[in-house]
């Protein structure tokens, strides 16, 4: 790996740059919390060659959202389910917006007259 390869990963949200200990420290939580949201399949950390969990910035944002819900009294399992459903809703809304744009563009290109 060259220095250029290393620098290109600095801004990569998906690069697993954080150890479990560092991730827990950044989130102000415990390693056990990170294990719990992993067991609930909210996030799946990558593993180093030695088998240690490694987290990306994207995964840390998801874990922070889970922690926020848990801090407000939601169980870990429910928090994970809420986040998964929020993600699914966001994706469905994105697909619907894209469909609407495509439909409107097609209607604009082929206007029909109604009598």
C-alpha positions in Angstrom: 0.0 0.0 0.0 1.4 3.4 -1.0 1.0 6.6 1.0 -1.4 7.8 -1.7 -3.6 4.8 -1.0 -3.6 5.5 2.8 -4.5 9.2 2.2 -7.4 8.4 -0.1 -9.1 6.5 2.8 -9.1 9.4 5.1 -12.4 10.6 3.8 -13.9 7.1 3.2 -16.9 6.7 5.5 -16.9 3.0 4.9 -13.2 2.4 5.8 -13.0 0.4 9.1 -10.6 2.7 10.8 -11.7 2.4 14.4 -11.0 -0.3 16.9 -13.8 -1.4 19.3 -12.1 0.4 22.2 -11.7 3.7 20.2 -15.3 3.4 18.8 -16.7 3.0 22.3 -14.7 5.9 23.6 -15.8 8.2 20.7 -19.5 7.2 21.3 -19.2 7.5 25.1 -20.5 3.9 25.5 -19.2 0.5 26.4 -17.7 -2.2 24.2 -20.6 -4.4 25.4 -23.1 -1.9 23.8 -21.2 -2.2 20.5 -21.3 -6.0 20.8 -25.1 -5.9 21.5 -25.9 -3.8 18.4 -23.7 -6.2 16.4 -25.6 -9.2 17.8 -28.9 -7.4 16.9 -27.4 -7.1 13.3 -27.7 -3.3 13.2 -24.1 -3.1 12.2 -21.6 -5.7 11.2 -18.1 -4.6 12.0 -15.3 -5.8 9.8 -12.7 -8.0 11.3 -8.9 -7.4 11.2 -6.6 -10.2 10.3 -6.3 -10.9 14.0 -10.1 -11.1 14.4 -10.6 -7.8 16.1 -13.7 -5.7 15.3 -13.1 -2.6 13.2 -15.7 0.1 12.7 -16.2 2.7 10.0 -17.4 6.3 10.5 -20.7 5.3 8.9 -21.2 2.5 11.4 -20.3 4.9 14.2 -23.1 7.3 13.1 -25.6 4.4 13.2 -24.3 3.3 16.6 -24.6 6.9 17.9 -28.3 6.9 16.8 -28.9 3.6 18.6 -27.2 5.0 21.7 -29.4 8.1 21.6 -32.5 5.9 21.5 -31.2 3.7 24.3 -30.4 6.8 26.4 -34.1 7.8 26.1 -35.2 4.5 27.5 -35.6 2.3 24.4 -34.3 -1.2 24.7 -31.3 -2.1 22.5 -33.3 -4.5 20.4 -36.1 -2.0 19.8 -33.6 0.8 19.0 -32.0 -1.4 16.4 -35.4 -2.3 14.9 -36.4 1.4 14.8 -33.2 2.4 13.0 -33.6 -0.4 10.5 -37.2 0.7 9.8 -36.1 4.3 9.5 -33.6 3.3 6.9 -36.1 1.2 5.0 -38.6 4.1 5.0 -35.9 6.5 3.8 -35.0 4.1 0.9 -38.7 3.7 0.0 -39.2 7.5 -0.1 -36.1 7.9 -2.3 -37.4 5.2 -4.7 -40.9 6.9 -4.7 -39.3 10.3 -5.4 -37.3 8.9 -8.3 -40.4 7.2 -9.7 -42.3 10.5 -9.5 -39.5 12.3 -11.3 -39.4 9.7 -14.0 -43.2 9.6 -14.4 -43.4 13.4 -14.6 -40.6 13.6 -17.2 -42.4 11.0 -19.3 -45.7 12.8 -19.1 -44.0 16.1 -20.0 -42.4 14.5 -23.0 -45.6 12.8 -24.1 -48.6 15.0 -23.1 -52.0 13.6 -23.6 -55.1 15.6 -24.2 -58.2 14.9 -22.3 -61.6 16.0 -23.6 
